[in-house]
Amino acid sequence: MKNGTQKEKIKVMIVDDMVSLCRKYESVFSQEEGMEVVAVAHDGYQAIMKSAVARPDVILMDIEMESKYAGITATRQILEEFPAIKIVILTVYEEDEMIYAAFQAGACDYILKTASPAAMVACVKDAYYEKSILRPQVARKLRREFKRIKNNEDSLLYTIYLVQLLTDTERDILLALHEGKSQKDICRERFIEQATLKTHIRNIVKKMKSKSIEDVVEKVEQSGFFYYMDKLREKSTEYFTKED
């Protein structure tokens, strides 16, 4: 409270690379008695710098500015320094990928740029008073994403995450099995006992969250991991051949 009676105004910052839209939003919030626009920025860098100076309560943040995810990057960096700031994402389309990335970065809500002035004001107030709710459409998106993750545990990214948990020796053994080498061949090439190899294989199966080494090899093959690794090696070979 100011002077014990007057309510403090909600300090709003607007971030969008379209000057005309910024002016439109600025006009909307300037007409609200309990709000004031304390800063306007047109790219992610400006957003980070101006938020440090203006210390807004709520930021309306465009996503795609100087780069596709500029707003999300700015959101993450701002909240690392000033976690009390509430950030609402401005977007043109309700693209699932963008929405997930925004929430992961710490945004508390999002609103379409085509929303009415009343909806904009209500969204900012909800964010300020921490009343932003998981609206039905957002909940549906998140449920779809959780289902997608669960149903795609053999995806390339998930496989890369699991493979990086393996030791160098375990990765070499997995690659050898993918190439069709028998366990006897692997033992002979690596000068190890069968019991040692079985220990490595048990560790691989456990880390890859599978039931058997056959399941592991199949999972990694289906993800395309070996294919992309082969392509990467080919490009590396080409590069060094050209350098020579």
N, C-alpha and C positions, 0 to 999 in steps of 0.2 A: 504494500500500500504506500502511496505517496501522501505525506502529511497525515497519515492515519486514516484518511477517508477516500481519496481518489485512487482508483485502481491503476496499476501500471499498465501501459499499453504493451501489447504483444509485438515484439520487434521481429519484423519479417525481412528476409533477404531473398531476392529473386535472382535466379541463375538461368539464363537462356541465351543462346547465340543469336536469336532473332530480336533485334532492338524493338521492333513493333510490338512483339508479344510482351516484352518486359514493360513497355509503357502501358500496355493494356492491363497487365496484372497490377502494376504500380497504382494505376488509377482506381482499380477495384479496392485494394487494401487501404489506400489513402482516404477513401470515403467512409471507411469503417471507424467509428469513434474509438474503439478499443484497440486499434492496430496502427502501426506506423512502419513504413518501409525504410530500413536503416542502411540498405546497400543493394546495389544491382551489379551483377557480374555477367560477362558474356563468354567465359570459357572456364575450364576446370582450374587453371592456375589462378585466375582472378578470384574465383570462388574461395580457394584456400586462403589466399592472402587477405581478402576483404573480410572473411569470417573471423579471422584472428583480430582484426581491428574493430569491426562493428559488433562482434559478439551477439549475433541474432538469437532469438529464441527458436525460431522456425525458419528453415530454408526450403524454398521451392526449387528443386534441382532438376534441370533438364538432363537427360542421359547422353544423347548423342550431340556432341559439339565439335571440338577440334579433332576428336576421334570417336569411334563408336561407343566406347565405354568411358568417356571422359568424366561424365557426371558420377558414375559409380566409383571410379578411382578417387575423385575429389571427395565423395561421401565418406569413403573409408578413411582417407587421410584426415579429414576434418574431425571425424568422430574419435580418431585416435588421440587427438589433442584436446578436443572439447566434447566429451561424451554426453554432456547435458543438452546439447543442441539437438533439436528434433528435425529430421530431414524427410521431406515428402518428395517423392520422385514425380516429375512431370514427364508424361509420355504421350506419344501420338497414337500408338497401337498397343493393345494389351498383349504384347509378345511374352510368352511364358519365360523364355530364356532371360530376357531383360528383367522381368519381375523377380525371378529367383535371384539373379545376381544383385539386384538392388537390396533385397531383404538380407542377403548374406553380408552385404557391405554395412548393414546397420540401419537402413532406412526404416521408418516406422509405418509408412503408408505410401500410396501412390495415387495419382489422379490424372485423368485424361486432360489434355490441353483444351479439348472441346467442352469441358464441363462448364456449367453456368457459374456466374460470379457468386451466387449464393452457395453453390456446392464447394467452390474454392475456399470461401471464407469459413464454411463449416468444417472443411478438412483441416485447415490450419488451426482452428480452435481445438478440434479433437486432438490434434498432434500436441499442441501446447499443454492441454489439460490431461494428456496421456489417456485419452478416451478412444484413440484409434482402435477399431475392432477388426478382427479378421473377417472381412466381408465374405459373403457366400462365394463370389467369383474367385476371390483369392484362395479361400479354403479348397475350392475345387482344383485350382491350379497346383496347389501344394500336394494335394492327395495324388494327383496325376504324376507329379514329379517323384514322390515317394514310391509309387507303384512302378514307375519307369526304372528307378534305380534298382529296386528289388528284382525286377524282371530282366535287368541287363547287367547282372553281376559279371557276365563274361565279356563286357564291353572292353574296348581297348584301354581306356583310361583306368578302369578298375583293375585290369590285368597288369598294367604298368605299375600301379600302386603296389600290388601284391608281389610282383616280380622283384621290385626294388628292395623288398624285405629279405630276399634270398642273399646268401653269401656268394662271392664270386665262384667258388667251387660248386655250389648248388646250381647256379645259373648255367655253368658249363655242362653239368650233368644233364640238366633239363634240355639244353640244346642238343646234346649228343643223343638223347632219347628221341627227340623230334627228328633227328637225321636218320633214325632207324637203327642205331647201334644197339647191340644187345648189352645186357648188364656185364657179361663176361668180357666183351670188347672194351667196355668202359673201364673195368677193373684192370685190364691188361695195359691200356693206354695210360692210365693214371697211376699205375703201380700201387694199387690199394687192394685190400682184402674185400671179399664179398660182404662180410659183416659191416665193414666201414661204409661201403656203398649203400647198404640197406639203411643204415643210420641216416645218411644224407637224404635218401629217398623219403624216409619217414618225416624228416624235418621239412622237406619240400611240400609234401602232401598236407602237413599241418598248417604251414604258412600260407599255402594257396587255398585253404579252406575247402578241401576236396576229400573224397573218400578213398581214392587210389591214385597212383602215379599215372595210370592210363587216363583217368578223368582230368588230371592236371594238364597232360600233354594235349588232350582234346580241347580243353577250355582255352589254353593259350593259342592253339592253332586256329580255333574258331574266332578268336578276338582279332586276328590279323597281326598279332604282335611279332611273330617270326618274319612275316612278310615285310613289315615296315623296317625291322632290324636289318633284313637282307638288303632292302633298298638303301638304307642309310650306309651300310658297308660299301655298297656299289658306288655311291656318290663320293664317299671318302676315298675309295681307290682311284676313281676318276680324277679327283682333285689332286692327289699326290702324284699321279701319273703325268698330269699336265704340268705340275710344278717341276718335275724332273725334266 
